[in-house]
Amino acid sequence: MYPPVTVDSPDLVLVQTNLPSFICESSGIVRISLVICSELRNLLLLNRCESGASFSLRLVAMEGCDYEVFLSFRGLDTRKGITDHLYTRLGEAGVRTYRDDEDLHTGEEIGPDLLGAIEQSKISIPILSKSYASSKWCLMELTKMVECRKRKGQIIMPIFYYVEPSELRYQTGCCGEALLVHKNKKRVDDETIGKWRDALSVVGGLKGWNIENVANRHEGQLVKQVVTTVLSELKKAYLEVCDFLVGIDDSVKEVLGMIDSDKDNVKTVGIHGMGGIGKTILAKVVYNQLSQEFAYTCFLGGVRDTSNSKGLVYLQNRLISDLSNQTLPSVDDVEKGRGTIKERFSSKKVLVLLDDVDDESQLIALLGRRCCFGHGSRILITTRDAMVLRAYKVNSTYLVEGMDFPRSLQLFSKHAFRRDHPPIEKLEQSREIVKFAQGLPLLLEVMGLTLSLRGQRKEIWDDYLMKLKKGVIKRIRSTLMISYEALDPNQRQIFLDIACLFDGYDKSTVMYMWEDCGLCPT
């Protein structure tokens, strides 16, 4: 019988640096234990959880905006047609949209509410129909849009609705006729007429959409294009990533190659690897690059922790709400949630990122047994356990591996010194510290940030390096315990055996021993 080992063994952290490098091909406890061993060997630390649960979805909009988009239109021409369709689709996509109706205006000047709506919006969309220029209210709004564009860079996305851009640029056709009527009836002074002409000329020269150029003049297709462009401009689906990305371009290109093939079918891609290796960062970068192509997007971070703490129903309601871009009645059990997701989104082209999944049941609850979304949908999944991806039968998988030494040193330097390489006087100390990380990006980031805050004095770095070698940095040990405490008693014993006793042992030998002890290694 072998001597028992406990988690309190004083040399545990030191022994971890000498763990065997082989990877167990079999499934079960041994595979799980080796993965966790590798995590401890790499000294995963701090509470900067890679799962992304603490990351928030950032809406990049103008500070203080009540509205993101301002719609200007002539009600007589488009109120019940393209304007209503566009307003509804933008709302469904979660875009805060102000819809003006010039028929409801009174008085001679733009009121403060309308003025504020134009000022606050990041994007203005004038729907330029045949009678648009015959409304002085529409022209006043257009003038204000152009002023905001010049003064603070507001974006104007014109829709030319059976009106040619040249008619606005040169005030010909129905546009020129409308201005002549305004002038002859002395509705405004010549100075105002001049401002209107300037505004029409500017907007007529902007890139926009012309209904005449849309196949079969299909308004639904035009609205779809507008909504996609608006979402791209607002970056509605943009996820925050760290400031310093090193050596990620090749991985992004490879994953995009997997997910972009066969564009008409639904594609699921699983990204797997040990904790702290950079799965979430990679998935977020890919997600951000794809998001502009989708009107319906959802990022669920920390699926493992959220599932354990709040349940699968909570995650289902999050998914339904995010993809609907509105608050809907909640589902109250998993089966109802699966039915609702399938019913609402089976015809929708969606982009979904599920981060830190650890069980197939989570994927079935959120995606259906065979992914229930519409053609062209893309699903990204990150997990530490490749078995979950194989069980769900994802289309493609990508293994994230550790960084090589030069890139590791570069990433550490970016966080410690805000430059690509250490200064000469810190080169040797930096190289020793980087060796401990063994290519783990999260550890490199944390060590670099820690030393950046502590300062550049040699004695401080020497002290930190000594503590790192002895394994007595409290924050490291407390974080290492997170993975350990997630194991059941049998898994814990197998893990400790691997970490402390069986460096270099033949796998089959220890498997027989664990089976004889009733630890169920397979």
C-alpha positions in Angstrom: 0.0 0.0 0.0 1.3 3.4 -0.9 1.6 6.2 1.7 -1.3 8.7 1.8 -0.7 12.2 0.6 -2.8 15.2 1.7 -3.3 18.6 0.1 -1.4 20.1 3.1 1.8 18.4 2.2 4.4 21.2 2.4 6.3 20.3 -0.8 3.2 20.0 -3.0 3.7 23.2 -4.9 7.4 22.4 -5.5 6.7 18.9 -6.7 4.2 20.3 -9.2 6.9 21.9 -11.2 8.4 18.4 -11.9 5.2 16.7 -13.0 5.3 14.3 -15.9 4.6 15.9 -19.3 2.7 13.0 -20.9 -0.9 13.4 -21.6 -3.2 10.5 -20.8 -5.3 9.5 -23.8 -7.9 7.6 -21.8 -11.0 9.3 -20.5 -12.1 9.5 -16.9 -10.5 10.5 -13.7 -6.9 10.0 -14.8 -7.4 12.4 -17.7 -9.1 14.9 -15.5 -6.5 14.6 -12.8 -3.6 15.2 -15.3 -5.3 18.3 -16.7 -5.7 19.7 -13.2 -2.1 18.7 -12.4 -1.0 20.7 -15.4 -2.9 23.7 -14.2 -1.3 23.5 -10.8 2.1 23.0 -12.3 1.6 26.2 -14.2 0.6 28.0 -11.0 -2.8 29.3 -12.1 -3.4 32.3 -9.8 -5.4 35.3 -8.9 -9.1 35.7 -9.3 -9.0 37.0 -12.9 -11.2 34.1 -14.0 -10.6 33.1 -17.6 -14.2 32.1 -17.9 -15.1 35.7 -18.7 -18.0 35.7 -16.1 -16.7 39.0 -14.9 -16.5 40.5 -18.3 -19.5 42.5 -19.4 -20.9 43.0 -22.8 -20.0 46.6 -23.7 -22.3 48.6 -25.9 -20.1 51.2 -27.6 -22.4 54.2 -27.9 -22.0 57.9 -27.3 -21.8 58.8 -23.7 -25.1 59.8 -22.2 -27.2 58.7 -25.2 -30.9 58.1 -24.6 -31.2 57.1 -28.3 -28.7 55.4 -30.6 -30.5 56.0 -33.9 -32.7 58.9 -35.1 -35.2 58.1 -37.9 -36.3 61.1 -40.0 -39.1 60.5 -42.6 -42.1 62.0 -44.3 -45.1 60.2 -42.9 -47.2 60.7 -46.0 -44.8 58.5 -48.0 -43.3 55.9 -45.7 -45.0 55.8 -42.3 -46.8 52.5 -42.7 -44.2 51.0 -45.0 -40.4 51.0 -44.8 -40.3 53.3 -41.8 -42.4 51.1 -39.6 -40.6 48.0 -40.8 -37.2 49.5 -40.1 -38.2 50.9 -36.7 -39.6 47.5 -35.7 -36.5 45.6 -36.8 -34.1 48.0 -35.0 -36.2 47.6 -31.8 -36.0 43.8 -32.1 -32.2 44.1 -32.5 -32.1 46.1 -29.2 -31.3 49.5 -30.8 -32.8 52.4 -29.0 -34.5 54.3 -31.9 -36.3 57.7 -32.0 -39.0 57.7 -34.6 -40.0 61.3 -35.5 -43.4 62.0 -37.2 -43.4 65.4 -38.8 -47.2 65.4 -39.1 -47.4 65.8 -35.3 -45.3 68.9 -35.1 -46.6 72.4 -34.1 -44.9 75.7 -34.2 -42.1 77.0 -36.3 -38.9 75.7 -34.6 -37.6 72.2 -33.6 -38.7 71.5 -30.0 -36.1 70.6 -27.3 -37.1 66.9 -27.2 -36.5 66.5 -30.9 -33.4 68.6 -30.8 -32.1 66.4 -27.9 -32.9 63.2 -29.8 -30.9 64.3 -32.8 -28.0 65.5 -30.6 -27.8 62.3 -28.5 -28.1 59.8 -31.3 -25.0 58.3 -32.7 -26.6 57.6 -36.1 -29.2 59.5 -38.0 -31.2 57.8 -40.8 -33.1 60.1 -43.1 -35.5 58.2 -45.4 -35.5 60.5 -48.4 -38.7 60.0 -50.2 -40.3 62.1 -53.0 -42.1 64.5 -50.7 -39.4 64.6 -48.0 -38.1 68.0 -49.1 -41.6 69.4 -49.2 -41.7 69.3 -45.4 -39.9 72.1 -43.7 -39.7 69.9 -40.5 -37.9 67.2 -42.4 -35.5 69.8 -43.8 -34.9 71.3 -40.4 -34.1 67.9 -39.0 -31.7 67.2 -41.9 -29.9 70.5 -41.3 -29.5 69.6 -37.7 -28.1 66.1 -38.6 -25.5 67.7 -40.9 -24.6 70.2 -38.2 -24.0 67.3 -35.7 -22.0 65.4 -38.3 -19.7 68.4 -38.8 -19.5 69.3 -35.1 -19.1 65.9 -33.5 -18.9 63.2 -36.1 -22.4 61.9 -36.0 -23.0 59.3 -38.6 -25.7 59.9 -41.3 -26.9 56.8 -43.2 -29.4 58.1 -45.9 -31.9 55.8 -47.6 -32.8 57.1 -51.0 -36.4 56.0 -51.4 -37.3 56.4 -55.1 -35.2 59.5 -55.1 -31.8 59.7 -56.8 -28.9 61.1 -54.8 -28.1 63.5 -57.6 -31.5 65.2 -57.0 -30.4 66.1 -53.5 -26.9 67.1 -54.5 -28.0 69.5 -57.1 -31.6 70.2 -55.9 -33.2 69.0 -59.1 -36.4 67.1 -59.7 -38.9 66.8 -56.9 -36.3 68.2 -54.5 -35.7 71.4 -56.4 -39.4 71.8 -57.0 -40.1 71.6 -53.2 -37.5 74.2 -52.4 -39.0 76.5 -54.9 -42.4 76.2 -53.3 -40.9 77.0 -49.9 -39.2 80.1 -51.3 -42.2 81.3 -53.3 -44.6 81.0 -50.4 -42.0 82.7 -48.1 -42.3 79.9 -45.5 -38.7 80.7 -44.4 -36.1 83.4 -45.2 -33.4 83.0 -47.8 -30.7 82.2 -45.3 -32.7 79.1 -44.1 -33.3 78.1 -47.7 -29.5 78.3 -48.2 -28.9 76.1 -45.2 -31.4 73.5 -46.5 -29.7 73.5 -49.9 -26.3 72.9 -48.2 -27.7 70.1 -46.1 -29.3 68.4 -49.1 -26.1 68.7 -51.0 -24.1 67.1 -48.2 -26.5 64.2 -47.6 -26.8 63.6 -51.4 -23.1 62.9 -51.5 -23.0 60.4 -48.7 -22.9 56.7 -49.0 -26.3 55.1 -48.3 -28.9 52.8 -49.7 -30.9 53.3 -52.9 -34.1 51.2 -53.1 -33.7 51.2 -56.9 -30.4 49.2 -56.5 -31.9 46.5 -54.3 -32.9 43.3 -56.1 -36.6 43.5 -57.1 -36.8 46.6 -55.0 -37.3 44.3 -52.0 -37.9 46.6 -48.9 -37.4 43.7 -46.5 -33.9 43.0 -47.9 -33.1 46.7 -47.7 -34.2 46.9 -44.1 -32.0 43.8 -43.3 -29.0 45.5 -44.8 -29.6 48.7 -42.8 -30.0 46.9 -39.5 -26.9 44.9 -40.0 -24.9 48.0 -40.8 -26.3 49.9 -37.8 -25.4 47.0 -35.5 -21.9 46.9 -36.9 -21.5 50.6 -36.4 -22.8 50.5 -32.9 -20.7 47.4 -32.1 -23.7 46.0 -30.3 -22.0 42.6 -30.0 -18.5 43.8 -29.1 -16.9 42.0 -26.2 -14.0 43.4 -24.3 -10.7 41.7 -24.5 -7.4 42.4 -22.8 -5.2 45.3 -24.1 -2.2 43.1 -24.9 -2.7 40.3 -27.4 0.4 38.4 -28.4 0.6 35.6 -30.9 -3.1 35.2 -31.3 -3.5 36.0 -35.0 -2.7 32.5 -36.3 -5.2 30.9 -33.9 -7.9 33.4 -34.9 -7.3 32.7 -38.6 -7.5 29.0 -38.0 -10.7 29.1 -36.1 -12.3 31.5 -38.6 -11.3 29.1 -41.3 -13.2 26.3 -39.4 -16.3 28.4 -38.8 -16.5 30.1 -42.2 -16.6 26.9 -44.3 -20.0 25.9 -45.7 -21.6 29.2 -44.8 -25.2 28.1 -45.4 -25.2 25.4 -42.7 -25.1 25.8 -38.9 -21.5 25.4 -37.6 -20.5 24.6 -34.1 -16.8 25.0 -33.1 -15.4 24.0 -29.8 -12.3 25.7 -28.4 -10.6 23.6 -25.6 -7.5 23.6 -23.4 -6.4 24.0 -19.8 -7.5 26.8 -17.6 -5.7 30.1 -18.2 -4.5 29.1 -21.6 -6.4 31.8 -23.5 -9.6 30.0 -24.7 -11.9 32.8 -23.8 -9.7 35.6 -25.3 -9.5 33.6 -28.6 -13.2 33.0 -28.7 -14.0 36.7 -28.0 -11.7 37.9 -30.8 -13.3 35.5 -33.2 -16.8 36.5 -32.0 -16.0 40.2 -32.4 -14.8 39.6 -36.0 -18.0 37.7 -36.9 -20.5 39.8 -35.0 -21.0 42.4 -37.7 -22.6 39.8 -40.0 -25.3 38.9 -37.5 -28.4 40.8 -36.2 -28.9 38.2 -33.4 -26.0 37.6 -31.0 -25.5 36.3 -27.5 -22.5 35.8 -25.2 -23.0 33.7 -22.1 -19.9 33.8 -19.9 -19.1 31.5 -17.0 -21.6 28.8 -18.0 -20.1 26.3 -15.6 -20.4 28.6 -12.5 -23.7 30.1 -13.5 -25.2 26.7 -14.1 -24.1 25.5 -10.7 -25.2 28.7 -8.8 -28.4 29.8 -10.7 -29.3 26.8 -12.8 -29.9 26.0 -16.5 -33.2 27.8 -16.6 -31.6 31.1 -15.8 -29.1 30.6 -18.6 -31.9 29.7 -21.0 -33.8 32.9 -20.1 -30.6 34.9 -20.7 -30.1 33.4 -24.1 -33.8 34.0 -25.1 -33.6 37.6 -23.9 -30.3 38.4 -25.6 -31.3 36.9 -28.9 -34.7 38.5 -28.8 -33.2 41.9 -27.8 -36.1 42.4 -25.5 -37.5 41.2 -22.1 -39.8 38.3 -22.5 -41.9 36.2 -20.1 -39.5 33.8 -18.3 -39.5 30.0 -18.8 -39.6 28.0 -15.6 -38.2 24.6 -16.5 -35.5 23.3 -18.8 -37.8 21.4 -21.2 -40.0 24.5 -21.7 -36.8 26.5 -22.3 -35.6 24.2 -25.0 -39.0 24.3 -26.7 -39.1 28.1 -26.6 -35.5 28.4 -28.0 -36.3 26.1 -30.9 -39.7 27.8 -31.6 -38.3 31.4 -31.6 -34.9 30.9 -33.2 -35.1 27.9 -35.5 -35.3 30.3 -38.5 -32.9 32.9 -37.2 -29.3 33.3 -38.2 -27.6 33.7 -34.8 -24.1 34.1 -33.4 -23.7 32.5 -29.9 -20.6 32.1 -27.6 -21.0 29.8 -24.7 -17.9 30.2 -22.5 -16.5 27.7 -19.9 -18.9 24.8 -20.5 -18.2 21.7 -18.5 -21.2 19.3 -19.2 -23.1 18.2 -22.3 -26.4 18.9 -20.5 -25.6 22.6 -20.7 -25.2 22.5 -24.4 -28.4 20.5 -24.9 -30.4 22.9 -22.7 -29.1 26.0 -24.6 -28.6 24.7 -28.2 -30.9 21.7 -28.4 -29.7 18.2 -29.1 -28.5 19.0 -32.6 -28.4 22.8 -32.6 -31.8 24.3 -33.3 -30.9 27.6 -34.9 -31.4 28.8 -38.5 -29.1 28.4 -41.5 -25.9 30.3 -41.4 -25.8 30.3 -37.5 -22.4 30.1 -35.8 -21.9 28.6 -32.3 -18.6 29.0 -30.4 -18.0 26.9 -27.3 -15.1 27.0 -24.9 -14.3 24.3 -22.4 -11.5 22.7 -20.4 -12.9 19.2 -21.2 -12.7 18.1 -24.9 -15.0 15.1 -23.9 -17.9 17.5 -23.7 -17.3 18.6 -27.3 -17.0 15.1 -28.5 -20.2 14.0 -26.7 -22.2 16.9 -28.3 -20.6 16.1 -31.7 -19.5 19.7 -32.6 -18.4 20.2 -36.2 -14.9 21.2 -35.4 -12.6 21.5 -32.4 -9.5 23.7 -31.8 -6.9 22.9 -29.1 -5.3 26.0 -27.5 -1.7 25.3 -26.5 0.8 27.2 -24.4 2.9 30.0 -25.8 6.5 29.5 -26.9 9.2 31.2 -24.8 9.8 34.3 -27.0 6.1 35.1 -27.1 5.8 34.4 -23.4 8.6 36.9 -22.7 6.9 39.4 -24.9 3.5 39.1 -23.2 5.1 39.3 -19.7 7.1 42.4 -20.8 3.9 44.1 -22.1 2.3 43.8 -18.7 5.4 44.5 -16.6 7.1 47.2 -18.7 4.5 48.3 -21.3 7.0 47.3 -24.0 7.8 44.3 -26.1 11.0 43.4 -24.4 12.4 43.7 -20.9 15.1 46.4 -20.3 18.6 44.9 -20.2 18.9 45.2 -16.4 15.8 43.1 -16.0 16.3 40.6 -18.7 17.7 37.7 -16.7 15.1 38.1 -13.9 12.3 38.3 -16.4 13.5 35.1 -18.2 13.5 33.2 -14.9 10.0 34.4 -14.0 8.7 33.6 -17.5 10.0 30.0 -17.2 7.6 29.3 -14.3 4.6 30.2 -16.4 5.4 27.5 -19.0 3.5 29.3 -21.7 0.4 30.0 -19.7 -0.9 33.5 -20.7 -3.0 34.2 -17.6 -0.1 33.5 -15.3 2.2 35.7 -17.5 -0.3 38.5 -17.3 -0.8 38.3 -13.6 2.9 38.1 -12.8 3.7 41.0 -15.1 0.9 43.2 -13.6 2.0 42.3 -10.0 5.6 43.3 -10.6 4.6 46.4 -12.6 2.7 47.6 -9.5 5.5 46.7 -7.0 8.1 48.7 -8.9 11.4 48.0 -10.6 13.8 47.8 -7.7 16.1 44.7 -8.0 15.5 43.5 -4.4 11.7 43.5 -4.9 12.1 41.3 -8.0 14.6 39.0 -6.2 12.2 38.6 -3.3 9.3 37.8 -5.6 11.3 35.3 -7.6 12.4 33.5 -4.4 8.9 33.3 -3.1 7.8 32.0 -6.5 10.4 29.2 -6.3 9.3 28.2 -2.8 5.6 28.3 -3.6 4.7 30.4 -0.6 2.8 33.2 -2.4 -0.6 33.0 -0.7 -2.6 34.2 -3.6 -1.1 31.5 -5.8 -2.0 28.7 -3.3 -5.5 30.0 -2.7 -6.3 30.1 -6.4 -4.8 26.6 -7.0 -7.3 25.3 -4.5 -10.2 26.3 -6.7 -9.6 23.4 -9.1 -8.8 21.0 -6.3 -11.9 21.7 -4.3 -14.1 21.0 -7.4 -13.0 17.3 -7.3 -14.8 14.5 -5.6 -12.8 12.5 -2.9 -11.6 9.8 -5.3 -10.5 12.4 -7.9 -8.7 14.3 -5.2 -6.7 11.3 -4.1 -5.8 10.4 -7.7 -4.8 14.0 -8.3 -2.5 14.1 -5.3 -0.9 10.8 -6.3 -0.1 12.1 -9.7 1.2 15.4 -8.4 3.4 14.0 -5.7 4.3 10.4 -6.2 4.2 9.1 -9.8 6.5 11.2 -11.8 7.6 9.1 -14.7 5.6 6.0 -13.8 4.0 3.9 -16.5 0.3 4.8 -16.9 -0.9 1.2 -16.9 0.8 0.4 -13.6 -0.9 3.2 -11.6 -4.2 2.5 -13.3 -4.2 -1.0 -11.9 -3.3 0.3 -8.5 -6.1 2.8 -8.4 -8.6 0.2 -9.6 -7.5 -2.1 -6.8 -8.0 0.6 -4.3 -11.6 1.3 -5.6 -10.8 4.8 -6.9 -12.5 4.2 -10.3 -9.8 5.9 -12.5 -11.6 5.1 -15.8 
